[in-house]
Amino acid sequence: MSTFEYKDAVKKLQEEGHISLLDFKSLAYEDLDELFEEIRKWCVYSNGKPEKLKKESKKDKKKKK
């Protein structure tokens, strides 16, 4: 399992405003797919404000239930 996860990617985007390709490469496919979908929504509906990115992934929400 990779050490870099969805929540780490979101945190990095919020703090630094960018994420490296190496970080993308280390994400699991599920996390990568969800992150791209979230970035797409974030750019369209949130005007690119970093604080509006969802910090919790769908996978983490399922684990809590």
MOPAC internal coordinates of N, CA, C and O (Angstrom, degrees):
PM7 1SCF
backbone

  N    0.0000 0     0.00 0     0.00 0    0    0    0
  C    1.4576 1     0.00 0     0.00 0    1    0    0
  C    1.5328 1   108.76 1     0.00 0    2    1    0
  O    1.2310 1   120.74 1   -39.88 1    3    2    1
  N    1.2949 1   116.19 1   140.12 1    3    2    1
  C    1.4545 1   120.09 1  -178.16 1    5    3    2
  C    1.5278 1   111.17 1   -75.21 1    6    5    3
  O    1.2310 1   120.88 1   -28.20 1    7    6    5
  N    1.3156 1   115.92 1   151.80 1    7    6    5
  C    1.4542 1   120.03 1  -179.73 1    9    7    6
  C    1.5197 1   111.58 1   -86.21 1   10    9    7
  O    1.2310 1   120.14 1   159.91 1   11   10    9
  N    1.3065 1   117.34 1   -20.09 1   11   10    9
  C    1.4620 1   122.07 1   178.93 1   13   11   10
  C    1.5245 1   107.37 1   -94.57 1   14   13   11
  O    1.2310 1   120.08 1   -60.95 1   15   14   13
  N    1.3384 1   117.45 1   119.05 1   15   14   13
  C    1.4574 1   122.45 1  -174.70 1   17   15   14
  C    1.5224 1   110.82 1  -120.60 1   18   17   15
  O    1.2310 1   121.28 1    -1.14 1   19   18   17
  N    1.3227 1   115.16 1   178.86 1   19   18   17
  C    1.4680 1   122.76 1  -179.42 1   21   19   18
  C    1.5213 1   111.76 1   -52.84 1   22   21   19
  O    1.2310 1   120.53 1   130.46 1   23   22   21
  N    1.3357 1   116.59 1   -49.54 1   23   22   21
  C    1.4687 1   120.34 1  -177.17 1   25   23   22
  C    1.5283 1   111.45 1   -62.93 1   26   25   23
  O    1.2310 1   120.08 1   146.87 1   27   26   25
  N    1.3296 1   117.46 1   -33.13 1   27   26   25
  C    1.4662 1   121.07 1   176.94 1   29   27   26
  C    1.5307 1   110.88 1   -68.52 1   30   29   27
  O    1.2310 1   121.01 1   140.19 1   31   30   29
  N    1.3165 1   115.68 1   -39.81 1   31   30   29
  C    1.4643 1   120.33 1   179.60 1   33   31   30
  C    1.5261 1   110.90 1   -65.40 1   34   33   31
  O    1.2310 1   120.46 1   136.88 1   35   34   33
  N    1.3227 1   116.73 1   -43.12 1   35   34   33
  C    1.4661 1   120.50 1   179.31 1   37   35   34
  C    1.5279 1   110.25 1   -64.43 1   38   37   35
  O    1.2310 1   120.73 1   136.51 1   39   38   37
  N    1.3200 1   116.22 1   -43.49 1   39   38   37
  C    1.4692 1   120.76 1   179.28 1   41   39   38
  C    1.5289 1   110.20 1   -59.79 1   42   41   39
  O    1.2310 1   120.70 1   136.33 1   43   42   41
  N    1.3236 1   116.27 1   -43.67 1   43   42   41
  C    1.4641 1   120.61 1  -179.94 1   45   43   42
  C    1.5334 1   110.97 1   -65.16 1   46   45   43
  O    1.2310 1   120.38 1   138.60 1   47   46   45
  N    1.3266 1   116.88 1   -41.40 1   47   46   45
  C    1.4642 1   120.32 1   177.77 1   49   47   46
  C    1.5229 1   111.14 1   -63.32 1   50   49   47
  O    1.2310 1   120.21 1   139.65 1   51   50   49
  N    1.3228 1   117.20 1   -40.35 1   51   50   49
  C    1.4588 1   120.43 1  -179.59 1   53   51   50
  C    1.5216 1   111.79 1   -68.43 1   54   53   51
  O    1.2310 1   120.32 1   139.38 1   55   54   53
  N    1.3195 1   116.99 1   -40.62 1   55   54   53
  C    1.4597 1   120.71 1  -176.61 1   57   55   54
  C    1.5235 1   113.02 1   -79.34 1   58   57   55
  O    1.2310 1   120.22 1   135.32 1   59   58   57
  N    1.3316 1   117.19 1   -44.68 1   59   58   57
  C    1.4571 1   120.99 1  -172.64 1   61   59   58
  C    1.5270 1   113.93 1  -103.64 1   62   61   59
  O    1.2310 1   120.65 1   158.82 1   63   62   61
  N    1.3319 1   116.36 1   -21.18 1   63   62   61
  C    1.4574 1   119.80 1  -179.92 1   65   63   62
  C    1.5140 1   113.98 1    84.25 1   66   65   63
  O    1.2310 1   120.23 1  -177.96 1   67   66   65
  N    1.3270 1   117.16 1     2.04 1   67   66   65
  C    1.4668 1   120.57 1   178.65 1   69   67   66
  C    1.5227 1   109.34 1  -153.96 1   70   69   67
  O    1.2310 1   121.63 1   -13.24 1   71   70   69
  N    1.3160 1   114.48 1   166.76 1   71   70   69
  C    1.4635 1   121.50 1   177.90 1   73   71   70
  C    1.5300 1   107.18 1  -141.55 1   74   73   71
  O    1.2310 1   120.35 1   -38.61 1   75   74   73
  N    1.3033 1   116.93 1   141.39 1   75   74   73
  C    1.4694 1   120.15 1  -175.72 1   77   75   74
  C    1.5314 1   111.03 1   -82.67 1   78   77   75
  O    1.2310 1   121.32 1   -19.43 1   79   78   77
  N    1.2976 1   115.08 1   160.57 1   79   78   77
  C    1.4586 1   120.38 1   177.18 1   81   79   78
  C    1.5202 1   111.67 1   -66.07 1   82   81   79
  O    1.2310 1   120.12 1   148.82 1   83   82   81
  N    1.3155 1   117.38 1   -31.18 1   83   82   81
  C    1.4614 1   120.65 1   176.67 1   85   83   82
  C    1.5303 1   111.02 1   -64.98 1   86   85   83
  O    1.2310 1   120.68 1   143.94 1   87   86   85
  N    1.3382 1   116.31 1   -36.06 1   87   86   85
  C    1.4630 1   120.17 1   175.91 1   89   87   86
  C    1.5232 1   110.41 1   -66.80 1   90   89   87
  O    1.2310 1   120.49 1   138.03 1   91   90   89
  N    1.3177 1   116.66 1   -41.97 1   91   90   89
  C    1.4701 1   119.95 1   176.24 1   93   91   90
  C    1.5264 1   110.25 1   -59.34 1   94   93   91
  O    1.2310 1   121.07 1   138.29 1   95   94   93
  N    1.3196 1   115.56 1   -41.71 1   95   94   93
  C    1.4573 1   120.61 1  -178.03 1   97   95   94
  C    1.5301 1   111.92 1   -64.46 1   98   97   95
  O    1.2310 1   120.24 1   148.12 1   99   98   97
  N    1.3162 1   117.15 1   -31.88 1   99   98   97
  C    1.4636 1   120.25 1  -177.11 1  101   99   98
  C    1.5231 1   113.45 1   -84.23 1  102  101   99
  O    1.2310 1   119.96 1   172.42 1  103  102  101
  N    1.3357 1   117.67 1    -7.58 1  103  102  101
  C    1.4707 1   120.65 1   177.79 1  105  103  102
  C    1.5227 1   110.75 1   -76.56 1  106  105  103
  O    1.2310 1   120.70 1   -33.20 1  107  106  105
  N    1.3078 1   116.26 1   146.80 1  107  106  105
  C    1.4610 1   121.32 1   173.35 1  109  107  106
  C    1.5267 1   108.13 1   -68.13 1  110  109  107
  O    1.2310 1   120.56 1   -24.22 1  111  110  109
  N    1.3249 1   116.54 1   155.78 1  111  110  109
  C    1.4628 1   120.38 1  -176.88 1  113  111  110
  C    1.5276 1   111.81 1   -58.36 1  114  113  111
  O    1.2310 1   119.77 1   137.81 1  115  114  113
  N    1.3324 1   118.04 1   -42.19 1  115  114  113
  C    1.4760 1   121.53 1   179.02 1  117  115  114
  C    1.5219 1   111.06 1   -59.12 1  118  117  115
  O    1.2310 1   120.75 1   133.43 1  119  118  117
  N    1.3489 1   116.17 1   -46.57 1  119  118  117
  C    1.4576 1   120.87 1  -179.35 1  121  119  118
  C    1.5235 1   111.28 1   -66.32 1  122  121  119
  O    1.2310 1   120.70 1   140.64 1  123  122  121
  N    1.3089 1   116.27 1   -39.36 1  123  122  121
  C    1.4575 1   120.99 1   179.57 1  125  123  122
  C    1.5262 1   111.05 1   -63.87 1  126  125  123
  O    1.2310 1   120.86 1   134.49 1  127  126  125
  N    1.3154 1   115.97 1   -45.51 1  127  126  125
  C    1.4523 1   121.17 1   179.02 1  129  127  126
  C    1.5284 1   110.58 1   -61.53 1  130  129  127
  O    1.2310 1   120.40 1   134.76 1  131  130  129
  N    1.3223 1   116.85 1   -45.24 1  131  130  129
  C    1.4599 1   120.86 1  -179.93 1  133  131  130
  C    1.5294 1   111.45 1   -66.88 1  134  133  131
  O    1.2310 1   120.27 1   141.43 1  135  134  133
  N    1.3306 1   117.08 1   -38.57 1  135  134  133
  C    1.4608 1   120.65 1   179.05 1  137  135  134
  C    1.5197 1   111.24 1   -64.51 1  138  137  135
  O    1.2310 1   119.96 1   136.52 1  139  138  137
  N    1.3226 1   117.69 1   -43.48 1  139  138  137
  C    1.4691 1   120.19 1   177.62 1  141  139  138
  C    1.5288 1   111.29 1   -62.00 1  142  141  139
  O    1.2310 1   120.42 1   138.94 1  143  142  141
  N    1.3110 1   116.80 1   -41.06 1  143  142  141
  C    1.4676 1   120.55 1   178.63 1  145  143  142
  C    1.5292 1   110.23 1   -64.28 1  146  145  143
  O    1.2310 1   120.34 1   137.45 1  147  146  145
  N    1.3197 1   116.96 1   -42.55 1  147  146  145
  C    1.4614 1   121.24 1   179.93 1  149  147  146
  C    1.5291 1   111.21 1   -66.48 1  150  149  147
  O    1.2310 1   120.08 1   139.72 1  151  150  149
  N    1.3247 1   117.46 1   -40.28 1  151  150  149
  C    1.4695 1   120.91 1   177.73 1  153  151  150
  C    1.5266 1   110.21 1   -63.33 1  154  153  151
  O    1.2310 1   120.53 1   139.86 1  155  154  153
  N    1.3268 1   116.59 1   -40.14 1  155  154  153
  C    1.4616 1   120.86 1   178.39 1  157  155  154
  C    1.5396 1   110.67 1   -60.27 1  158  157  155
  O    1.2310 1   120.38 1   131.45 1  159  158  157
  N    1.3291 1   116.87 1   -48.55 1  159  158  157
  C    1.4745 1   121.20 1   178.54 1  161  159  158
  C    1.5233 1   110.66 1   -64.16 1  162  161  159
  O    1.2310 1   120.82 1   137.98 1  163  162  161
  N    1.3166 1   116.03 1   -42.02 1  163  162  161
  C    1.4548 1   122.65 1  -177.73 1  165  163  162
  C    1.5328 1   110.93 1   -60.82 1  166  165  163
  O    1.2310 1   120.12 1   137.19 1  167  166  165
  N    1.3100 1   117.38 1   -42.81 1  167  166  165
  C    1.4644 1   121.09 1  -179.83 1  169  167  166
  C    1.5261 1   111.96 1   -68.04 1  170  169  167
  O    1.2310 1   120.17 1   142.85 1  171  170  169
  N    1.3229 1   117.29 1   -37.15 1  171  170  169
  C    1.4616 1   121.35 1  -177.00 1  173  171  170
  C    1.5260 1   112.18 1   -79.64 1  174  173  171
  O    1.2310 1   120.43 1   131.69 1  175  174  173
  N    1.3164 1   116.79 1   -48.31 1  175  174  173
  C    1.4678 1   120.31 1  -170.64 1  177  175  174
  C    1.5306 1   115.04 1   -98.59 1  178  177  175
  O    1.2310 1   119.47 1   159.67 1  179  178  177
  N    1.3165 1   118.61 1   -20.33 1  179  178  177
  C    1.4670 1   120.74 1  -175.16 1  181  179  178
  C    1.5207 1   113.21 1  -112.36 1  182  181  179
  O    1.2310 1   120.41 1  -171.48 1  183  182  181
  N    1.3093 1   116.83 1     8.52 1  183  182  181
  C    1.4639 1   122.45 1   179.25 1  185  183  182
  C    1.5230 1   113.34 1    54.26 1  186  185  183
  O    1.2310 1   120.04 1  -151.14 1  187  186  185
  N    1.3284 1   117.52 1    28.86 1  187  186  185
  C    1.4515 1   121.60 1   175.60 1  189  187  186
  C    1.5169 1   115.60 1    73.38 1  190  189  187
  O    1.2310 1   119.44 1  -161.57 1  191  190  189
  N    1.3259 1   118.68 1    18.43 1  191  190  189
  C    1.4682 1   121.11 1   178.77 1  193  191  190
  C    1.5285 1   108.76 1   -77.59 1  194  193  191
  O    1.2310 1   120.25 1   -60.74 1  195  194  193
  N    1.3289 1   117.12 1   119.26 1  195  194  193
  C    1.4691 1   120.85 1  -175.14 1  197  195  194
  C    1.5218 1   114.68 1   -57.94 1  198  197  195
  O    1.2310 1   119.83 1   146.44 1  199  198  197
  N    1.3168 1   117.94 1   -33.56 1  199  198  197
  C    1.4658 1   119.96 1  -178.14 1  201  199  198
  C    1.5292 1   113.04 1   -69.08 1  202  201  199
  O    1.2310 1   119.83 1   167.42 1  203  202  201
  N    1.3179 1   117.93 1   -12.58 1  203  202  201
  C    1.4614 1   121.82 1  -178.92 1  205  203  202
  C    1.5330 1   113.34 1   -88.93 1  206  205  203
  O    1.2310 1   119.59 1   175.29 1  207  206  205
  N    1.3240 1   118.40 1    -4.71 1  207  206  205
  C    1.4635 1   120.78 1   177.20 1  209  207  206
  C    1.5219 1   109.64 1   -68.18 1  210  209  207
  O    1.2310 1   120.47 1   -40.64 1  211  210  209
  N    1.3211 1   116.70 1   139.36 1  211  210  209
  C    1.4610 1   120.63 1   176.57 1  213  211  210
  C    1.5163 1   109.16 1   -71.00 1  214  213  211
  O    1.2310 1   121.13 1   -50.65 1  215  214  213
  N    1.3262 1   115.44 1   129.35 1  215  214  213
  C    1.4618 1   119.77 1  -177.66 1  217  215  214
  C    1.5138 1   112.44 1   -87.02 1  218  217  215
  O    1.2310 1   120.04 1   159.20 1  219  218  217
  N    1.3082 1   117.53 1   -20.80 1  219  218  217
  C    1.4546 1   120.63 1  -176.09 1  221  219  218
  C    1.5238 1   109.71 1  -111.01 1  222  221  219
  O    1.2310 1   121.03 1   -46.37 1  223  222  221
  N    1.2959 1   115.63 1   133.63 1  223  222  221
  C    1.4567 1   119.65 1   179.82 1  225  223  222
  C    1.5167 1   110.87 1   -83.26 1  226  225  223
  O    1.2310 1   120.69 1   -16.33 1  227  226  225
  N    1.3136 1   116.28 1   163.67 1  227  226  225
  C    1.4651 1   121.59 1   177.68 1  229  227  226
  C    1.5184 1   110.62 1   -62.67 1  230  229  227
  O    1.2310 1   120.73 1   144.93 1  231  230  229
  N    1.3132 1   116.21 1   -35.07 1  231  230  229
  C    1.4574 1   122.40 1   179.71 1  233  231  230
  C    1.5354 1   110.61 1   -62.52 1  234  233  231
  O    1.2310 1   120.37 1   138.35 1  235  234  233
  N    1.3346 1   116.89 1   -41.65 1  235  234  233
  C    1.4693 1   121.51 1   178.88 1  237  235  234
  C    1.5155 1   111.03 1   -68.28 1  238  237  235
  O    1.2310 1   120.14 1   143.65 1  239  238  237
  N    1.3269 1   117.34 1   -36.35 1  239  238  237
  C    1.4629 1   120.77 1   178.31 1  241  239  238
  C    1.5275 1   111.35 1   -64.57 1  242  241  239
  O    1.2310 1   120.64 1   142.23 1  243  242  241
  N    1.3407 1   116.38 1   -37.77 1  243  242  241
  C    1.4658 1   121.04 1   179.21 1  245  243  242
  C    1.5223 1   110.43 1   -66.31 1  246  245  243
  O    1.2310 1   120.27 1   143.43 1  247  246  245
  N    1.3286 1   117.08 1   -36.57 1  247  246  245
  C    1.4607 1   121.44 1  -179.57 1  249  247  246
  C    1.5232 1   111.65 1   -64.71 1  250  249  247
  O    1.2310 1   120.35 1   145.88 1  251  250  249
  N    1.3390 1   116.93 1   -34.12 1  251  250  249
  C    1.4588 1   121.28 1  -178.76 1  253  251  250
  C    1.5156 1   112.52 1   -69.22 1  254  253  251
  O    1.2310 1   120.17 1   150.56 1  255  254  253
  N    1.3272 1   117.27 1   -29.44 1  255  254  253
  C    1.4712 1   121.14 1  -177.53 1  257  255  254
  C    1.4691 1   113.14 1   -75.95 1  258  257  255
  O    1.2310 1   120.10 1   180.00 1  259  258  257

